[in-house]
C-alpha cells in the first residue's frame, strides 16, 4: 500500500511539475484529489480591513469547504518584532497578550475564515 502511494506521488509530481501538499481519495473511489499550498502570506495589521488573504490553495479534483484556525500559530509584533506562540482551540476566535518590549497590547479578535474562489 505504501509503495502504491509513493508511486502515485511520483506520478503526480511529474504530471503537475510541482510538489503536492495533500493527496486524498475517498474510500471506494478511484478519483484522486490534490491540494497544493500556492502561497502563505500571514502578514497583516489592524489597518488591512475586514478579511486578509492568509493562504492560496490550488485544489484539483476536490473542493475546499472549510478552514479552521485551530492549532499553533506564530504572531509577530509589528511594534517590536517580538514573536508570540499562540495555541488556538476549536472554540476560540480571540487571542491577546502584552508586548513588554514595546509596552503595547497585542491581540487577534473575532477571527473567522472565508474561502473565496479565485
C-alpha positions as CSV (number, residue, x, y, z in Angstrom):
1,X,0.0,0.0,0.0
2,X,2.8,2.4,0.9
3,X,4.6,1.6,-2.3
4,X,1.5,2.4,-4.4
5,X,1.1,5.7,-2.6
6,X,4.7,6.5,-3.2
7,X,4.4,5.7,-6.9
8,X,1.2,7.7,-7.1
9,X,3.0,10.7,-5.6
10,X,5.9,10.4,-8.1
11,X,3.4,10.3,-11.0
12,X,1.5,13.3,-9.6
13,X,4.8,15.2,-9.2
14,X,5.8,14.5,-12.8
15,X,2.3,15.3,-14.0
16,X,1.9,18.7,-12.4
17,X,5.6,19.6,-12.2
18,X,5.3,20.8,-8.6
19,X,5.1,19.5,-5.1
20,X,1.6,18.4,-3.9
21,X,0.9,19.0,-0.2
22,X,-2.1,16.7,0.2
23,X,-3.3,13.7,-1.9
24,X,-6.6,12.3,-0.9
25,X,-9.0,9.7,-2.2
26,X,-12.4,8.7,-0.8
27,X,-12.9,5.1,0.2
28,X,-14.2,3.1,-2.7
29,X,-13.4,5.8,-5.3
30,X,-10.7,5.9,-7.9
31,X,-10.8,9.7,-8.2
32,X,-7.9,11.5,-6.6
33,X,-8.0,15.0,-5.1
34,X,-4.9,17.2,-4.9
35,X,-4.3,20.2,-2.7
36,X,-1.2,22.4,-3.1
37,X,-0.4,25.4,-1.0
38,X,0.5,28.0,-3.6
39,X,1.4,30.8,-1.1
40,X,1.1,31.8,2.5
41,X,1.2,35.4,3.5
42,X,0.0,36.0,7.0
43,X,1.4,39.5,7.4
44,X,-1.3,41.9,8.3
45,X,-2.1,44.8,10.7
46,X,-5.3,46.2,12.1
47,X,-5.4,48.7,9.2
48,X,-5.8,46.0,6.5
49,X,-9.6,45.8,6.6
50,X,-12.1,43.1,7.2
51,X,-10.6,40.0,5.5
52,X,-6.9,39.4,4.8
53,X,-5.7,36.6,2.5
54,X,-3.6,34.2,4.6
55,X,-3.1,31.4,2.1
56,X,-3.8,30.4,-1.5
57,X,-4.6,26.7,-2.3
58,X,-4.7,25.0,-5.7
59,X,-7.4,22.3,-5.4
60,X,-7.7,19.8,-8.2
61,X,-10.4,17.1,-8.1
62,X,-11.7,18.4,-4.8
63,X,-13.2,21.5,-3.2
64,X,-12.1,23.2,0.0
65,X,-15.2,23.6,2.0
66,X,-14.0,24.8,5.4
67,X,-10.7,26.0,7.0
68,X,-10.1,26.1,10.7
69,X,-7.6,28.4,12.5
70,X,-7.2,26.0,15.4
71,X,-3.6,24.8,16.1
72,X,-0.3,26.5,16.6
73,X,0.5,30.0,15.1
74,X,3.4,32.4,15.4
75,X,2.4,36.1,15.8
76,X,5.0,38.8,15.3
77,X,4.5,42.2,16.9
78,X,4.6,45.0,14.4
79,X,6.0,47.3,17.1
80,X,9.0,45.4,18.4
81,X,9.3,42.3,16.2
82,X,8.8,40.0,19.2
83,X,7.3,36.6,18.3
84,X,4.5,35.1,20.3
85,X,3.5,31.4,20.1
86,X,-0.3,31.1,20.0
87,X,-2.3,27.9,20.5
88,X,-5.9,28.2,19.4
89,X,-8.6,25.6,20.3
90,X,-11.6,25.0,18.0
91,X,-13.9,27.2,20.0
92,X,-11.5,30.2,20.3
93,X,-11.6,33.2,18.0
94,X,-9.7,35.7,20.1
95,X,-6.2,35.9,21.5
96,X,-4.4,38.7,23.4
97,X,-1.1,39.2,25.1
98,X,1.2,42.1,26.1
99,X,4.4,43.0,24.2
100,X,6.6,44.2,27.1
101,X,9.5,45.4,24.9
102,X,7.2,47.8,23.1
103,X,4.8,48.4,26.0
104,X,1.7,47.7,23.9
105,X,-1.0,45.1,24.0
106,X,-1.2,42.8,21.0
107,X,-4.4,40.9,20.0
108,X,-6.3,39.0,17.4
109,X,-10.0,39.5,17.8
110,X,-13.1,38.0,16.1
111,X,-11.1,35.8,13.8
112,X,-13.0,33.9,11.1
113,X,-12.3,32.1,7.9
114,X,-13.7,32.8,4.5
115,X,-13.0,30.7,1.4
116,X,-13.0,32.5,-1.9
117,X,-12.6,31.0,-5.4
118,X,-10.0,32.9,-7.5
